[in-house]
Amino acid sequence: MNHEHPHRPEPFWRSRTGLALLGFLAIAAFFLLSEHRAHLLGALPFLLLALCPLLHFFGHGGHGGDGRAAGDGDKS
């Protein structure tokens, strides 16, 4: 039996064009971060404060729970 797989095209990111694009994107990201570091770090406290409600909500799994109050134990 012949189990040859049909030729799959090379992914874009592994082509010469894709690698060149990744290189240019890496250079652009470096300069963007290095030139705007003060702005990014200045906004960090506000981002942490904005995350508090989301972390509270998703950390508790929401406040619906299983219908029992927090102080209720198994009183059977």
C-alpha positions as CSV (number, residue, x, y, z in Angstrom):
1,M,0.0,0.0,0.0
2,N,1.1,3.5,-0.8
3,H,0.6,5.9,2.2
4,E,2.0,9.0,0.7
5,H,0.4,12.2,1.9
6,P,-0.5,14.9,-0.6
7,H,1.9,17.8,-0.6
8,R,0.7,20.4,1.9
9,P,1.6,24.0,1.2
10,E,4.1,25.6,3.4
11,P,2.6,27.8,6.2
12,F,2.9,31.5,5.5
13,W,5.0,32.2,8.6
14,R,7.7,29.7,7.4
15,S,8.0,31.3,3.9
16,R,10.6,33.9,3.1
17,T,8.0,36.6,3.0
18,G,6.5,35.5,6.4
19,L,9.9,35.4,8.1
20,A,10.8,38.9,6.7
21,L,7.4,40.2,8.0
22,L,8.1,38.7,11.4
23,G,11.5,40.3,11.5
24,F,10.0,43.8,10.6
25,L,7.3,43.3,13.2
26,A,9.8,42.4,15.9
27,I,11.9,45.5,15.1
28,A,8.8,47.7,15.1
29,A,7.6,46.2,18.4
30,F,11.1,46.9,19.9
31,F,11.1,50.6,18.9
32,L,7.4,51.0,19.9
33,L,8.1,49.6,23.4
34,S,11.4,51.4,23.9
35,E,10.0,54.8,22.8
36,H,6.8,54.6,24.7
37,R,7.9,52.8,27.9
38,A,7.1,55.8,30.1
39,H,3.5,55.9,28.8
40,L,3.0,52.2,29.3
41,L,4.5,52.1,32.8
42,G,2.5,55.2,33.7
43,A,-0.7,53.5,32.8
44,L,0.1,50.3,34.7
45,P,-1.5,51.3,38.0
46,F,-4.7,52.2,36.3
47,L,-4.8,48.9,34.4
48,L,-4.3,47.0,37.7
49,L,-7.2,49.0,39.2
50,A,-9.4,48.2,36.2
51,L,-8.6,44.5,36.5
52,C,-9.8,44.4,40.1
53,P,-13.6,43.9,39.3
54,L,-12.8,41.3,36.7
55,L,-10.5,39.3,39.0
56,H,-13.1,39.5,41.8
57,F,-15.9,38.3,39.5
58,F,-14.0,35.5,37.8
59,G,-12.1,34.5,40.9
60,H,-15.3,33.8,42.7
61,G,-16.8,32.1,39.7
62,G,-19.6,34.7,39.8
63,H,-21.9,35.2,42.8
64,G,-24.6,32.8,41.7
65,G,-23.0,29.8,43.2
66,D,-25.3,26.8,44.0
67,G,-28.1,28.8,45.7
68,R,-26.7,28.5,49.3
69,A,-25.6,31.5,51.4
70,A,-22.0,31.6,52.5
71,G,-22.9,30.9,56.2
72,D,-25.2,28.0,55.5
73,G,-23.7,24.6,56.3
74,D,-25.0,21.1,55.8
75,K,-27.7,21.0,58.5
76,S,-29.2,17.6,57.5
